[in-house]
Amino acid sequence: QEKSQIESSGINAEYGHLVMKVGKLLQPTVIYIGNAEKTFIKKVPKNDMSDPKRLKKELPKIIKKMAPEDRILFVGTSLTPWDADVKGLCSCYQKIVLIPRPDYASRYLLFKELILRSGGRLAPTLDLSSLAKISDGYTPGHIITAVKHVLTERRVQQLHRKPLTALEFVTPLARIDPIYKEEEEQFKKWYSKTPLGKKRAKLKAEEEEGDGGGKGKSAKGGKKKGKGKKKGKGKKKK
């Protein structure tokens, strides 16, 4: 599988067509576009001389030329999607997925698997539970960076006499800014404006309305049964 990595601020139309041509020849192909928001950026910074909007018209045309039988996948990532025009961005990407921050269980498994894959060993001195708790707010990418920073080739060779500790991972994590709740809310707010976000919100609202209607009907039914019992008791007294 061939992978082509592109920064959207550093390609032109000619190069884009070349990537597609090579991609079709080497299928299946994944074309990764970093900083995907730059192609459809609302306002270009004054100090940006790269002309990021130059592919605004060409990129949708390139994607539309793809046939159903082509095994080519376009993947774009963005750290600031709200800088882009939602309509333009959605015209190129069929699905927009909001990747949430990993929860405690996910962080625990990430540390465990990444440490083992990097040649590390799980020892009693390594408190993964505490490590998963203090890493709240960090993304999988942040955790990968921290593990790579600690488990160097030299450190792996020292494991037999100096086991890993959770404290070793704290320093590299402290150098990285986590995803704060305010930023997470900004991502959620932006996602709600996308077609998939609107569809999800609509389905959620319909489900809530359905649950509310069901409760109302059951409550009414209960009242009717109660009235019937009271009438029956009255007749017996007579």
KOLKE-233178 format. One line per 8 residues: number of its first residue (from 1); their letters; for each residue x, y, z negated of C-alpha. Coordinates in steps of 0.25 Angstrom, whole numbers, plus 5000, padded with zeros to 4 digits. Layout:
! residues N
NUM) a) X/Y/Z  ...;
This chain:
! residues 238
1) qeksqies) 5000/5000/5000  5006/5013/5004  5004/5025/4996  5006/5040/5000  5007/5050/4990  5004/5065/4994  5004/5078/4987  4992/5086/4993;
9) sginaeyg) 5000/5099/4992  5012/5093/5001  5005/5087/5013  5001/5092/5026  4990/5088/5036  5001/5081/5045  5006/5073/5033  4992/5069/5029;
17) hlvmkvgk) 4989/5063/5042  5003/5056/5042  4999/5050/5028  4986/5045/5033  4993/5039/5046  5003/5031/5037  4992/5027/5027  4984/5021/5038;
25) llqptviy) 4996/5013/5043  4999/5008/5029  4985/5004/5023  4981/5003/5012  4986/5017/5009  4984/5026/4997  4987/5041/4999  4989/5048/4986;
33) ignaektf) 4987/5063/4986  4992/5070/4973  4986/5084/4970  4974/5081/4978  4967/5094/4974  4977/5103/4981  4972/5100/4995  4958/5106/4991;
41) ikkvpknd) 4963/5116/4980  4954/5128/4978  4965/5138/4976  4979/5136/4980  4989/5142/4970  4997/5154/4975  5010/5147/4972  5006/5134/4980;
49) msdpkrlk) 5012/5136/4994  5009/5121/4999  4996/5124/5005  4988/5113/4998  4976/5115/5006  4982/5112/5019  4976/5098/5019  4962/5102/5014;
57) kelpkiik) 4956/5100/5028  4966/5089/5033  4965/5079/5021  4949/5077/5023  4951/5074/5038  4963/5064/5035  4954/5057/5025  4942/5057/5035;
65) kmapedri) 4950/5050/5046  4952/5038/5037  4943/5026/5042  4935/5017/5032  4945/5005/5035  4957/5014/5031  4963/5009/5018  4968/5023/5014;
73) lfvgtslt) 4965/5028/5000  4967/5043/4997  4970/5046/4982  4971/5060/4977  4974/5065/4963  4973/5078/4956  4976/5084/4943  4968/5097/4946;
81) pwdadvkg) 4956/5093/4955  4948/5105/4951  4958/5114/4959  4952/5107/4972  4939/5109/4979  4931/5098/4975  4923/5097/4988  4937/5096/4996;
89) lcscyqki) 4943/5086/4987  4931/5077/4987  4931/5077/5003  4944/5070/5003  4942/5060/4991  4930/5051/4990  4932/5048/4975  4937/5057/4964;
97) vliprpdy) 4940/5050/4952  4943/5057/4939  4953/5049/4931  4950/5051/4916  4960/5051/4905  4963/5037/4900  4957/5033/4887  4964/5027/4875;
105) asryllfk) 4962/5012/4880  4967/5016/4894  4979/5023/4888  4983/5012/4879  4983/5002/4891  4990/5012/4900  5002/5013/4890  5002/4998/4887;
113) elilrsgg) 5002/4994/4902  5012/5005/4906  5022/5002/4895  5022/4987/4899  5023/4990/4914  5035/5000/4911  5043/4989/4904  5039/4993/4890;
121) rlaptldl) 5035/4983/4879  5023/4984/4869  5029/4984/4855  5023/4987/4841  5030/5000/4841  5022/5005/4853  5008/5010/4848  5000/5010/4861;
129) sslakisd) 4987/5014/4853  4994/5027/4848  5000/5030/4862  4986/5028/4868  4980/5038/4858  4990/5049/4859  4990/5048/4875  4975/5053/4875;
137) gytpghii) 4974/5063/4887  4986/5057/4895  4983/5051/4909  4989/5038/4914  4999/5046/4922  5004/5052/4909  5005/5039/4902  5013/5033/4914;
145) tavkhvlt) 5022/5045/4913  5025/5043/4898  5027/5028/4899  5037/5030/4911  5044/5040/4902  5046/5031/4890  5048/5018/4897  5061/5021/4905;
153) errvqqlh) 5070/5009/4909  5079/5012/4898  5068/5012/4887  5063/4999/4893  5076/4993/4890  5076/4997/4876  5062/4991/4873  5068/4978/4867;
161) rkpltale) 5075/4986/4855  5066/4999/4855  5051/4996/4857  5042/5007/4863  5035/5016/4854  5023/5025/4856  5031/5038/4852  5039/5036/4865;
169) fvtplari) 5027/5039/4874  5023/5051/4866  5034/5060/4871  5032/5059/4886  5017/5060/4884  5019/5073/4876  5026/5079/4888  5013/5077/4897;
177) dpiykeee) 5000/5085/4896  4988/5076/4893  4975/5078/4900  4967/5087/4890  4952/5086/4889  4950/5100/4895  4957/5095/4908  4949/5082/4908;
185) eqfkkwys) 4936/5090/4907  4941/5098/4919  4943/5086/4927  4929/5081/4923  4923/5094/4927  4930/5094/4940  4926/5079/4943  4911/5082/4940;
193) ktplgkkr) 4911/5091/4953  4916/5080/4962  4906/5071/4969  4909/5059/4961  4908/5067/4948  4895/5073/4952  4890/5059/4955  4895/5053/4942;
201) aklkaeee) 4888/5064/4934  4875/5062/4942  4875/5047/4939  4878/5050/4924  4866/5060/4923  4857/5050/4930  4861/5039/4920  4859/5048/4908;
209) egdgggkg) 4845/5052/4913  4842/5037/4915  4846/5034/4901  4838/5046/4896  4825/5041/4904  4826/5027/4899  4827/5032/4884  4815/5041/4886;
217) ksakggkk) 4806/5029/4892  4810/5020/4881  4807/5030/4870  4793/5033/4876  4790/5018/4877  4794/5016/4862  4784/5027/4858  4772/5020/4866;
225) kgkgkkkg) 4775/5007/4859  4774/5014/4846  4761/5020/4849  4755/5007/4853  4759/5001/4839  4752/5012/4831  4739/5010/4839  4739/4995/4836;
233) kgkkkk) 4741/4998/4821  4729/5007/4821  4720/4997/4827  4724/4986/4816  4720/4996/4805  4706/4998/4811;
